[in-house]
């Protein structure tokens, strides 16, 4: 981050939120993510919340902040590993914690006091070898201690982001990560397969050493079974939660509900429009300063297109969608419109039809693209 970027972002956020003030928008979830939001101190988070409350009707049931353990200095030097230190594969019952101290407890507690209810921690792995491959600055010990301190700070919910399908990943490493999950006892886990997507932070990791799809899928299924054994129930293709701890904010995306995003690269979907803001901070901020529209991509949605997108998003959920209710929402008979596709996929065992409800069998969720692409 360049000097002054945070001030540019703050001023832009004020201007952009002013664009939507007085529109009658109401919000019950808030998600502070993208970039490194954990660089914001409690006073910054409180100021942001106050700014939004001044402009919108907000009755928050959930306020999520993304955090990165490497942005904290929360492990004593004596607990940091060295490159030559042997790394044993733990027993599945290994629950040993890292006895460390932290200078960051006040910051974590400050976030809670500022109104954050849910912390989403970008752990990626509890295997130091995998963290090395990913180029992460944090160690397994740091991540474990960070989550422990977050628990103690009093967040209503603590979630972890994990990655599988990393080059050099081993079954032993996956066992280490499950042991870390057991120690952390999170309320929510997002489990993703590493993808070689241009422009994303981990693009270079896979470029020269791709992982076979079957190998990545096996790793995912191994982890998924382990998460289920820890009481984390799968409710979406890549998301697991304890009962009642599902991400209320992310459920809006899968249920095709309206949302407003503020800031560079932020996406929004309100009414019959979907849009993305300019990706670069300077472009987004200068457009707002000059009174121009900061949006870079605007898509107008006809009812048929919106209904199709809602169907595709809803099928990501383990429970699937109620086709009749969804069709009524958009004034379209989805059962009639997609009868051929539904019958064909059901015949192949890729869809289950239970009266009006349509869902992908849980054991087929990893090949959901083969299902969802049929509706495109």
C-alpha positions, 0 to 999 in steps of 0.5 A, a space after each residue: 500500500 502506498 502512503 496516502 492510499 488509505 486516505 484516498 480510499 476513505 474520501 472515495 468511500 464517503 463520496 460513493 456512499 453519498 451517491 446512494 444515500 436517500 435511496 431507501 436502501 436497508 442493510 442487515 449484513 455488512 462485509 468488510 473484505 478485499 485487500 487487507 481490511 485487517 490493517 484498519 484499526 478499531 477506530 477506523 472500523 467504528 468510523 466506517 460503521 458510523 459513516 454508513 449508519 449516517 446514510 443508510 438504514 442499518 440493522 445489522 445481524 452480521 458484520 464480517 471483517 476479513 483478517 490475515 494472520 500475517 498482518 499481526 505480530 502475534 507469536 514470540 520468536 521462540 515459537 517461530 519455525 525455521 526452514 530446517 526444523 522437522 515437521 512431524 505429521 500429527 495424530 488425528 487426535 493432536 489438540 496441542 495448542 501453541 502457548 504464545 503471547 500477543 500484543 494484538 489482543 487489544 486490537 481484536 477486542 477493539 474490533 468487537 467493541 466497534 461492532 464486528 460480529 464475525 471474523 473471517 481468517 485467511 489461514 489457507 493451511 495449518 501446514 508450514 510446507 504448504 504456507 511456504 509454497 503459497 508464499 505466505 508470511 505467516 506460520 502455522 503457529 501464528 495462524 493457530 495463535 491468531 485464531 485462539 486470540 480471536 476466540 478470546 476476544 469475543 467474536 460471535 463467530 470465527 471462520 477460516 479460509 482454507 486451500 487444497 490442491 496446492 503443488 507439493 501438498 501431502 496427505 500428512 499436510 492435510 491431516 495437520 490442517 485438520 488438526 489445526 481446525 480441531 484446535 481452532 474449533 471454528 464456526 465456519 470454514 470456506 474450503 477452496 481448490 487452488 485455481 490458476 486464475 490470471 491476476 489472483 495472488 496464487 496464480 504463479 503457484 500453479 503456473 509451473 506445477 499444475 495439480 491434476 484435477 483428480 488429485 485436487 478433488 481427492 484432497 477436497 473430499 478428504 478435507 470435507 469429510 474431516 470438517 463434517 466429522 468436526 461438526 461443520 456441515 456443508 451448506 454450499 459447494 465450498 462452505 461448511 458451518 456449525 448449525 446456525 453459523 452459516 454466513 448470512 452475507 454470502 447467502 445473499 449471493 447464492 439466494 440472488 438477493 440485492 447487495 451494494 458494494 462500495 470501493 474499487 472492484 466492488 460488485 453490486 446487484 440492485 433491481 435489474 442491474 448488476 455492476 462492478 466498480 473500476 478496479 484501480 483505486 486511483 481510477 475509482 477515486 478520481 471518478 468520484 472526485 470529478 463527479 463521474 460514475 465510478 462503475 466500470 461494468 454495468 449489466 441490465 438484467 431481463 427477467 429471463 436472465 435474472 431467473 437463470 442466474 438465480 437458478 444457477 446461484 441457488 444450485 450451489 446450495 446443498 438444499 438447492 432451490 424451490 423452482 416454483 417459488 423462484 419462478 414466481 419471483 421472476 414471473 417465469 415457469 422455470 420447470 417448463 423453460 428448463 424441462 429438457 435440461 432438468 430431465 437430462 441431468 436427473 437421468 444422469 444422476 447429476 440432479 435430484 428433483 423432489 417435488 418443486 425442489 431441485 438440488 445437486 446430490 452432495 456427492 456430485 457438488 464438486 462437478 457442479 460446473 457440468 450441471 450449471 453449464 447446462 443452464 447457461 
